[in-house]
Amino acid sequence: MKTRIIIDKIFAFLALISLGIILLPLAHIVAMVIINGARVVNFDFLIKTPRPAGFPGGGIANAIEGSLVLVALTMGFSFPIGLLAGIYLAEYGRGSLAEFIRTLVNALAGMPSIVAGLMAYILIVLYFGFSAVAGAFALSLLAIPYIVRTSEEALRGVPNDIREAGLALGLPKWKVTIYIVLGAAKGRIIIGALLAMARVFGEAAPLLFTAFGNPHHVSSIFEPVDALPLLIFRYALSPYPDWHMKAWGAALLLMIIVLTINLVIRITIRKRYAVRF
């Protein structure tokens, strides 16, 4: 017993050391972003567009607008496709076609984000130019696998008794799926969509080849637009100290947005499904 207790304490100590190794770099990054970003975040920073390179002042309103437009377009593209694919796999998909779709979804889930940007560049940008639509298409390639997986699992989690009750009333299967099964699973489906949205909010690599960036307010979805991750990448590599500070501020804002989305998801899950993390 003494040997087992000693081994257990050693294992617990090593687990704590491993946790510290993971958390210390993360805490350092978060602290640096908060300390540096808080110096520049103010009202003007949020509502003004950038000034010319080398001139201090201005803000990142163009990047905030661009990120919101890109995320809205991305969810508009990816959510219907992902939801319909999830419904098919959960309710109708059988045989080789369903397995092929699952394999394709798994491949998309493991695809590097920069590859999604290259695909959008080849399919859209080369023919129509840089635009918010091209950026949303690239981000949709990253969001769709999350939505398909979560939608399928959410629908599979609905008890079969509910389906059988609807069918026993004489309803066709498609009505049971749309009006009963989807209603029972809508909470988990929305949570999956929010997870996908949190991911695409922070993606920069696909936008380098598609959205390209724009120092002005968004005027059309068929023109180049800026985004917070894209602005951070560009400003961090610039030789201007003012841009470096704005990159810290944009990073803080982006971190707050993504953290808020994840907190909303966790609170919703904990309250609705009594799941503890």
Residue, then its C-alpha position, 0 to 999 in steps of 0.5 A: m500500500k505504501t508503494r502504491i501511495i508513493i507512486d500515486k503521489i509521484f504521478a499527481f506531482l508529475a501531472l501538476i508539473s505538466l499542467g504548469i509547463i502548459l499554463l505558464p507560456l499561455a499565461h505569459i502570452v495572455a499577460m503580454v497581450i493584456i498589458n500591451g493592448a490595454r495601452v492603446v485600446n480606447f474609443d478612437f481606436l475602435i471607431k477610426t480607420p488607420r492613418p497612412a504608414g508612419f503617422p501615429g493615430g487612427g484606429i482599426a474600425n476597418a478591421i473590425e467591420g471586415s471581421l464581422v462581414l467575413v464571419a457573417l458571410t462565412m456562417g451564411f455559406s457554411f451553416p446551411i451546408g454543414l447542417l444539411a450534410g449533418i442531417y443527411l449523415a444522421e438521418y438518411g446516410r447509409g452505405s458507401l456514399a455516407e462513408f465517402i462524405r464522412t471521409l471528405v469531412n474528416a479530410l477538410a477538418g485536418m486541412p491546414s488553413i493556408v491550403a484553404g486560402l490557396m484553394a479559394y485563390i485558385l477558384i475565385v481570386l484568379y478570376f474575380g479578384f480579392s474580395a470578402v466573398a473569396g475570404a468567406f469561401a476560404l473560411s467556410l472550408l474550415a467551418i463546414p467540418y465542425i458544423v457537420r460533425t456537431s450537427e450529426e452528433a446532436l441529431r444522433g443524440v436525440p432519442n429514437d422514441i421521439r422519432e417513433a412518436g412522430l412517425a406513429l402520428g402519421l407524419p412523413k420522415w422529413k417532417v419528423t426530422i425538421y419539426i421534431v428532431l431538429g427542434a430537440a437538437k437545436g441547442r447543440i447545433i447552435i453550440g457547434a456553429l458558435l465553435a466554428m465561428a470562434r475558430v474562423f474569427g482568429e484565422a489569418a492565413p486564408l485571408l492573405f490570399t483572399a481578402f487581402g486587406n483594405p485600410h478603408h471602411v467596408s463598401s462591398i463584399f466584392e472588394p478587398v476587406d481587412a480583418l483583425p487577424l490579417l491586420i495583426f499579421r501585417y502590423a506586427l511585421s511593419p517597421y513602425p512602432d505605432w503599428h506594433m502597438k495597434a497590433w497588440g490592441a487588435a490582438l487583445l480585442l480578438m482575444i476578448i471576442v474569442l474568449t467571450i464566444n467560448l465562455v458563452i458556449r460553456i455557460t450554455i452547456r453547463k446550464r442547459y445540459a448540466v455538463r461540467f468542465 
